[in-house]
Amino acid sequence: MMKQWVGLLLVMSLADLTVGHHNHYSEPIARRCCYSCQDNIALGRSTAMSTTHVDGANDWGSHRAVDGNQEQSFNVYTGAHSLSTDEATWWEVEFDQESSVSQVTILTRSDCCVERMVDVEVLLELEGEDGIRVKCGESVVASELSDFVIIRNCMGIVAKKLRIEQMRGNIEMAEVIVQGCV
């Protein structure tokens, strides 16, 4: 797919965005503006998850959320599934290179348990800034989950990693689609 770039660099203060873990910074965020950014920059990339649910011989590993299989019924053993815990759980994907992220789409389970994704946050690790993460939109609320899809606009923030955090409980996702440009 041909990518078309607009020759413009926008700078925003982090005061205009919400930073994960309630940190506050004043450094600017560079955004690359592009249009026609439809590439799934997460597809097949390196992933990690805080814990992994294993059901007999079935592996619900982190890699299953970026394998291209968008089947939302977990009866066919697709998707990433962490262990249930009272502590925070997370899943993340590392892009091949720093990329401008325009939108994140999370396909949740459609066969049960969609409420487990309430309060999930979508975070981007800023380029060149290990550990500094910026939220894409607000935390997930129950009313969003009726269609089993969560969509967050990330405003073209340039990042190396995307992280999905659940402050309590577990993470269950069929697929994560990250639209962006490199």
BALUMTOR-803513 format. One line per 8 residues: their letters; for each residue x, y, z of N, C-alpha, C. Coordinates in steps of 0.2 Angstrom, whole numbers, always signed. Layout:
BEGIN
a> X,Y,Z,X,Y,Z,X,Y,Z  ...
This chain:
BEGIN
mmkqwvgl> +4,-6,+0,+0,+0,+0,+4,+6,+0  +3,+11,-4,+7,+17,-4,+5,+22,+1  +10,+24,+5,+9,+29,+10,+10,+36,+8  +5,+40,+10,+6,+47,+8,+7,+52,+14  +12,+55,+14,+14,+60,+20,+12,+67,+19  +10,+70,+24,+9,+77,+23,+15,+80,+27  +19,+85,+23,+25,+87,+26,+24,+92,+32  +22,+90,+37,+20,+94,+43,+22,+91,+49
llvmslad> +25,+94,+54,+26,+91,+61,+22,+95,+66  +18,+92,+69,+14,+95,+75,+17,+94,+81  +17,+99,+86,+20,+98,+92,+15,+99,+98  +14,+94,+102,+9,+95,+107,+12,+95,+114  +9,+98,+119,+12,+97,+126,+8,+91,+129  +12,+87,+133,+9,+82,+136,+3,+84,+141  +3,+90,+142,-3,+93,+146,-9,+92,+143  -9,+91,+136,-15,+90,+132,-17,+83,+131
ltvghhnh> -13,+79,+134,-14,+71,+134,-14,+69,+141  -17,+63,+142,-16,+60,+148,-11,+55,+148  -6,+55,+153,-1,+50,+153,-2,+45,+158  +0,+38,+156,-2,+33,+160,+2,+33,+167  -1,+30,+172,+2,+30,+179,+2,+37,+182  -2,+41,+180,-2,+48,+183,+4,+52,+183  +9,+51,+178,+15,+55,+178,+13,+61,+174  +17,+66,+176,+16,+72,+172,+23,+75,+169
ysepiarr> +23,+76,+163,+29,+78,+159,+27,+85,+155  +32,+89,+154,+31,+94,+150,+34,+94,+143  +38,+89,+141,+41,+88,+135,+36,+88,+129  +38,+90,+123,+33,+90,+118,+33,+83,+115  +27,+81,+112,+26,+75,+108,+26,+77,+101  +30,+73,+97,+30,+74,+90,+25,+70,+86  +21,+73,+82,+16,+68,+78,+18,+69,+71  +17,+64,+67,+18,+64,+60,+11,+63,+57
ccyscqdn> +9,+68,+53,+3,+68,+50,+3,+64,+43  -2,+59,+43,-2,+55,+37,-9,+54,+35  -11,+52,+29,-17,+50,+28,-17,+43,+24  -22,+40,+23,-22,+33,+20,-17,+28,+24  -17,+29,+30,-13,+25,+34,-17,+19,+36  -17,+14,+33,-21,+8,+34,-17,+2,+36  -11,+2,+36,-7,-4,+37,-8,-6,+45  -8,-12,+46,-8,-15,+53,-1,-16,+55
ialgrsta> +2,-11,+58,+9,-11,+60,+10,-16,+66  +5,-19,+69,+6,-24,+74,+6,-31,+71  +4,-33,+65,+3,-39,+63,+9,-43,+63  +10,-49,+66,+15,-53,+67,+21,-50,+70  +21,-45,+74,+26,-42,+78,+27,-45,+84  +33,-44,+88,+35,-47,+94,+30,-44,+100  +27,-49,+104,+23,-47,+109,+25,-50,+116  +22,-48,+121,+23,-50,+128,+17,-49,+132
mstthvdg> +16,-53,+137,+10,-52,+141,+12,-54,+148  +9,-51,+153,+11,-52,+160,+10,-59,+163  +5,-62,+161,+4,-69,+162,+0,-72,+156  +0,-79,+155,-3,-82,+150,-7,-88,+153  -14,-88,+151,-18,-93,+152,-17,-99,+148  -16,-105,+151,-15,-111,+147,-20,-116,+149  -24,-119,+144,-29,-124,+146,-27,-130,+142  -24,-135,+146,-22,-141,+143,-17,-140,+138
andwgshr> -18,-142,+132,-13,-141,+127,-14,-135,+123  -19,-131,+125,-21,-125,+121,-17,-119,+124  -14,-115,+120,-10,-109,+122,-13,-103,+120  -14,-99,+125,-18,-92,+124,-13,-87,+124  -7,-88,+121,-1,-83,+121,-2,-76,+118  +2,-72,+120,+2,-65,+118,+2,-64,+110  +6,-69,+107,+6,-68,+100,+0,-69,+96  -5,-73,+99,-11,-74,+96,-16,-68,+94
avdgnqeq> -14,-62,+98,-18,-56,+97,-15,-52,+91  -10,-54,+87,-7,-51,+81,-6,-56,+76  -10,-62,+76,-8,-67,+71,-13,-66,+65  -17,-61,+64,-21,-60,+59,-28,-64,+59  -29,-68,+64,-35,-72,+64,-40,-68,+68  -45,-65,+65,-50,-61,+69,-56,-64,+71  -56,-71,+72,-61,-75,+75,-62,-73,+82  -68,-71,+84,-69,-68,+91,-72,-73,+96
sfnvytga> -73,-79,+93,-75,-85,+98,-69,-89,+100  -68,-89,+107,-62,-92,+110,-63,-100,+109  -69,-102,+107,-70,-109,+107,-65,-113,+101  -62,-108,+97,-58,-111,+92,-50,-109,+94  -49,-107,+100,-43,-106,+103,-39,-101,+99  -41,-95,+98,-38,-90,+95,-38,-84,+100  -34,-80,+100,-33,-74,+105,-29,-75,+110  -27,-69,+114,-23,-69,+119,-27,-69,+126
hslstdea> -25,-72,+131,-29,-73,+137,-24,-73,+143  -24,-68,+147,-20,-68,+153,-23,-72,+159  -20,-74,+164,-23,-77,+170,-27,-71,+174  -32,-74,+177,-36,-69,+181,-32,-68,+187  -32,-61,+189,-28,-59,+195,-31,-53,+198  -29,-52,+204,-31,-45,+207,-27,-40,+206  -21,-42,+203,-16,-37,+201,-17,-34,+194  -13,-29,+192,-13,-27,+185,-11,-32,+180
twwevefd> -14,-33,+175,-11,-37,+169,-10,-32,+163  -6,-35,+159,-4,-31,+153,-2,-35,+147  -3,-32,+141,-1,-35,+135,+2,-30,+131  +8,-32,+127,+11,-26,+123,+14,-29,+116  +14,-25,+112,+17,-26,+105,+22,-21,+104  +28,-24,+101,+33,-19,+99,+34,-19,+91  +33,-12,+89,+33,-11,+81,+41,-12,+79  +41,-14,+72,+48,-14,+69,+52,-8,+70
qessvsqv> +49,-2,+70,+52,+4,+70,+47,+9,+73  +50,+15,+75,+45,+20,+78,+40,+22,+72  +34,+22,+74,+28,+23,+70,+23,+28,+72  +20,+31,+67,+15,+36,+69,+8,+31,+69  +5,+31,+75,-1,+27,+77,-7,+31,+76  -11,+29,+71,-17,+33,+71,-23,+30,+74  -24,+24,+74,-30,+21,+78,-28,+14,+80  -31,+12,+86,-30,+5,+88,-37,+2,+89
tiltrsdc> -38,-4,+86,-44,-8,+86,-43,-14,+90  -47,-16,+95,-46,-22,+99,-53,-26,+98  -52,-32,+95,-58,-36,+95,-58,-41,+101  -63,-40,+105,-64,-44,+111,-67,-51,+110  -68,-55,+115,-71,-61,+114,-79,-60,+113  -82,-64,+109,-89,-63,+107,-93,-68,+110  -90,-74,+113,-93,-79,+116,-95,-79,+123  -91,-74,+127,-93,-73,+134,-88,-68,+136
cvermvdv> -90,-66,+143,-85,-62,+147,-82,-55,+144  -86,-52,+140,-84,-46,+137,-83,-40,+143  -86,-41,+148,-86,-36,+154,-79,-36,+157  -75,-41,+155,-68,-42,+158,-63,-36,+155  -65,-33,+150,-61,-28,+146,-63,-21,+149  -68,-20,+153,-70,-14,+156,-63,-11,+160  -62,-5,+159,-57,-1,+163,-50,-3,+159  -50,-6,+154,-43,-7,+150,-41,+0,+147
evlleleg> -34,+1,+147,-31,+7,+145,-27,+5,+139  -27,+9,+134,-22,+8,+128,-17,+14,+129  -11,+11,+129,-5,+16,+130,+0,+15,+124  +3,+21,+123,+9,+21,+118,+15,+23,+121  +21,+19,+120,+27,+21,+123,+30,+26,+118  +32,+32,+121,+34,+37,+116,+41,+36,+114  +42,+38,+108,+49,+37,+104,+54,+40,+108  +60,+36,+109,+66,+38,+112,+65,+39,+120
edgirvkc> +59,+37,+123,+58,+39,+130,+56,+32,+133  +60,+28,+135,+59,+22,+138,+54,+23,+144  +49,+20,+145,+45,+20,+151,+39,+25,+151  +40,+30,+146,+35,+36,+146,+29,+33,+142  +23,+33,+144,+17,+30,+140,+12,+35,+140  +9,+36,+135,+3,+41,+134,-3,+37,+132  -9,+39,+135,-15,+35,+134,-18,+37,+127  -21,+32,+124,-25,+34,+118,-32,+34,+120
gesvvase> -35,+40,+121,-42,+40,+123,-43,+39,+130  -49,+37,+132,-51,+36,+139,-51,+28,+140  -51,+27,+147,-52,+20,+148,-58,+17,+146  -59,+11,+144,-64,+7,+141,-70,+7,+146  -76,+9,+144,-82,+9,+148,-87,+3,+146  -91,+0,+150,-95,-5,+148,-100,-4,+142  -102,+2,+141,-107,+3,+136,-103,+3,+129  -97,+3,+129,-93,+2,+122,-93,-5,+120
lsdfviir> -94,-10,+125,-92,-17,+123,-98,-21,+120  -104,-17,+118,-109,-21,+116,-108,-24,+109  -103,-21,+105,-101,-23,+98,-95,-28,+98  -92,-29,+104,-86,-33,+105,-80,-30,+102  -80,-23,+101,-75,-20,+98,-73,-14,+101  -67,-12,+103,-65,-6,+106,-60,-2,+101  -62,+4,+100,-58,+8,+95,-55,+14,+99  -49,+16,+98,-46,+22,+101,-42,+25,+96
ncmgivak> -43,+32,+95,-40,+37,+91,-33,+39,+94  -27,+37,+91,-21,+39,+95,-18,+45,+92  -21,+49,+87,-19,+55,+85,-12,+55,+82  -10,+50,+79,-3,+50,+75,+3,+50,+80  +2,+49,+86,+8,+49,+91,+13,+44,+88  +19,+46,+88,+25,+42,+86,+27,+38,+92  +27,+31,+91,+29,+27,+97,+32,+21,+94  +36,+17,+99,+39,+11,+97,+35,+5,+100
klrieqmr> +31,+6,+105,+27,+0,+108,+20,+2,+109  +16,-2,+109,+9,-1,+111,+8,-6,+117  +4,-4,+122,+3,-8,+128,-4,-7,+130  -7,-13,+132,-14,-13,+134,-14,-15,+141  -17,-11,+146,-17,-13,+153,-24,-14,+156  -24,-18,+160,-30,-20,+164,-28,-19,+172  -31,-14,+175,-29,-13,+182,-32,-19,+187  -37,-23,+185,-39,-28,+189,-42,-34,+184
gniemaev> -41,-40,+186,-44,-45,+182,-39,-47,+176  -42,-49,+171,-37,-52,+165,-39,-49,+159  -35,-50,+154,-36,-47,+147,-37,-53,+143  -43,-52,+139,-45,-57,+134,-46,-54,+127  -42,-55,+122,-43,-51,+116,-42,-56,+110  -46,-56,+105,-46,-60,+99,-40,-57,+95  -40,-51,+94,-35,-48,+89,-34,-40,+91  -28,-38,+90,-27,-31,+90,-24,-28,+84
ivqgcv> -28,-23,+81,-26,-20,+75,-24,-13,+76  -17,-12,+74,-15,-5,+75,-13,-2,+68  -17,+3,+66,-17,+7,+60,-12,+12,+61  -7,+13,+57,-2,+18,+57,+3,+18,+51  +8,+22,+51,+13,+23,+46,+20,+23,+49  +24,+20,+46,+31,+20,+48,+35,+26,+45
